[in-house]
Amino acid sequence: MSKITLQLDDESIAAAQEAGIDLSELLVQALRRRLPNLHATDREEAARQWHEENKDAIDACNKLMETEGLFYERRRKR
């Protein structure tokens, strides 16, 4: 991991500290939003793991929609 130097005004730094914001983590999150391919392998692994952890709930929801339809279909105006 590399270190860099950033310049921020004192008010911004104080506000971030008061809010409990980790500025390093905030910068990484902002870069991920702006650079979609940043850490792509890590993001794909996290998505795969999330899907695996939630597979039962996803399957149950899909089965419910197959048998009952979408919850709003009965209320939708035709």
C-alpha positions as CSV (number, residue, x, y, z in Angstrom):
1,M,0.0,0.0,0.0
2,S,1.3,3.4,-0.9
3,K,1.0,6.7,1.0
4,I,0.0,9.9,-0.6
5,T,-0.4,13.5,0.7
6,L,-3.8,15.3,0.3
7,Q,-4.6,18.8,1.2
8,L,-8.0,19.5,2.9
9,D,-9.2,22.5,4.7
10,D,-9.3,22.3,8.5
11,E,-13.1,22.6,8.7
12,S,-13.6,19.5,6.4
13,I,-11.1,17.5,8.4
14,A,-12.8,18.4,11.7
15,A,-16.3,17.7,10.3
16,A,-15.2,14.3,9.0
17,Q,-13.5,13.4,12.3
18,E,-16.6,14.5,14.3
19,A,-18.8,12.4,12.0
20,G,-16.5,9.4,12.5
21,I,-15.7,9.3,8.8
22,D,-12.5,7.5,7.8
23,L,-11.1,9.7,5.0
24,S,-9.0,6.9,3.5
25,E,-12.0,4.6,3.2
26,L,-14.1,7.5,1.9
27,L,-11.5,8.1,-0.9
28,V,-11.4,4.4,-1.8
29,Q,-15.3,4.4,-2.0
30,A,-15.3,7.5,-4.2
31,L,-12.7,6.0,-6.5
32,R,-14.7,2.8,-6.8
33,R,-17.7,4.8,-7.9
34,R,-15.8,6.8,-10.4
35,L,-13.6,3.9,-11.7
36,P,-15.9,0.9,-12.0
37,N,-13.1,-1.5,-12.9
38,L,-11.1,-0.7,-9.8
39,H,-10.6,-3.8,-7.7
40,A,-12.9,-5.7,-10.1
41,T,-11.7,-9.1,-8.9
42,D,-12.4,-8.3,-5.3
43,R,-15.9,-6.9,-6.2
44,E,-16.8,-10.0,-8.2
45,E,-15.7,-12.2,-5.4
46,A,-17.8,-10.2,-2.9
47,A,-20.8,-10.4,-5.2
48,R,-20.4,-14.1,-5.6
49,Q,-20.1,-14.6,-1.9
50,W,-23.2,-12.4,-1.2
51,H,-25.2,-14.4,-3.7
52,E,-24.1,-17.7,-2.1
53,E,-25.0,-16.4,1.4
54,N,-28.4,-15.3,0.2
55,K,-29.2,-18.0,-2.3
56,D,-31.9,-19.6,-0.2
57,A,-33.7,-16.3,0.3
58,I,-33.4,-15.5,-3.4
59,D,-34.8,-18.9,-4.4
60,A,-37.7,-18.6,-1.9
61,C,-38.6,-15.1,-3.3
62,N,-38.4,-16.3,-6.9
63,K,-40.7,-19.3,-6.0
64,L,-43.2,-17.0,-4.3
65,M,-43.3,-14.8,-7.4
66,E,-43.8,-17.8,-9.6
67,T,-46.7,-19.1,-7.6
68,E,-48.3,-15.8,-6.4
69,G,-47.2,-13.3,-9.0
70,L,-45.9,-9.9,-8.3
71,F,-47.4,-8.2,-5.2
72,Y,-48.7,-5.2,-7.1
73,E,-50.3,-7.1,-10.0
74,R,-53.7,-7.5,-8.3
75,R,-53.8,-3.8,-7.5
76,R,-52.6,-2.5,-10.9
77,K,-55.2,-0.7,-13.0
78,R,-55.8,-2.3,-16.4
